[in-house]
Amino acid sequence: MKYIAPAALSLSLLFVVESPQTVISGSVLPADGTESIWAIGARDSARAVILNTGAFSITVRSGAYKLVVDAKVPYKDLVLDLDVKADQPLDVGQIVLQK
């Protein structure tokens, strides 16, 4: 029984280490033209914080993502394929929604 505690501690340390995170940012025009923006990857997904100016940011791990812009009517939804690198913020620039 004296070996259970060190083994349990060793296992818990394995789960503390996380992948480095970075930020996807940009802006949407018109600023009130979107319901939500998501970054969807194979390992995780995250929803953006959208400011009233249309600016947004999403914190994610490195990897391949689909940036999904869920637009309000009369605008069209938009999907962008992104490759996010660890510790390298990615600015997608200004996204202009189309009718």
N, C-alpha and C positions, 0 to 999 in steps of 0.2 A: 504494500500500500504506500510505502514511502516514495515510490517513483511516479505516482499518479500526478501529484501537484506539479513537478517540473515538466512532465509531458504535457499537461494541460496548458501550462504557461507557454511552452514552446509553440503549441498549436495556435494559441491566441495571438502571438506575435506575428504569425504568418499573415493574419487577416488585417493587421494594422497598416501595412504598407499599401499605399494607393498609387495609382498611376498619376503622373503629373497632369495638372489641369491647365487649361487655357481658355481664352474668351473668343467667341464669335460675336462680332458687333456690326452695326450698320444702321441704316434708317430706311423708313418706308414713306413713300408719298402717294396719295395724300396721307397725312399723319393719322387721320381717323378712318382709314380705309381697310383696316385689318382687324379681325377678331382675335387672332393669336398667331404666334410664330413658334415653331418647334424645330429642334435639331434632333433627328432620329437616326441612331446608329445601331450597329449590330449588338453592342454590349449595353448601351444605355440610351436614354432620351432625356431631353430637358426642354422646358418651356421658357420662352424669353420674357424678360421684363420690358414692356413697351412704355416709353414715356409719352406724354401728350404732344411732344414735338415729332414723334414718329421714330425716334432713336430707340434702338434695342440692344440688349446684350444677353448672351447665354454662356454660362460656364460649363465646359465639357472636358472629357478626357481626349487624348489624341485618338485619331482614327477617321474612318470614312463616315460621313453624315449626309443626310438629305435635309436641307433647310426647307421647311414647309411653311409657306405664308398662306394662312387661311383668311382670304379676303372677304369683306362685306359686299353685298349686292350694291351696285352693279359691277363691281370689279371681279377679275378672274383670279383664282388661286394660282400660286406659283411654287415650283419645286426647283431647288438648286442642288447640284451635287458638289459636296465640299470634301477636301482632304485636310484635316486639322492636324498640325504637328505639335508635339509637346513643347510647352513654354514659348510658343510663337503665336501671339494673338492674331486673329484673322479678321480683317475688316472687309466685308463684302460690299461696302460702299452704299450708294443710294439705290434702293429698289423702287422703281416707278410702276405702280399697279396699272394694268390695262383694263379697259372696259370690254 
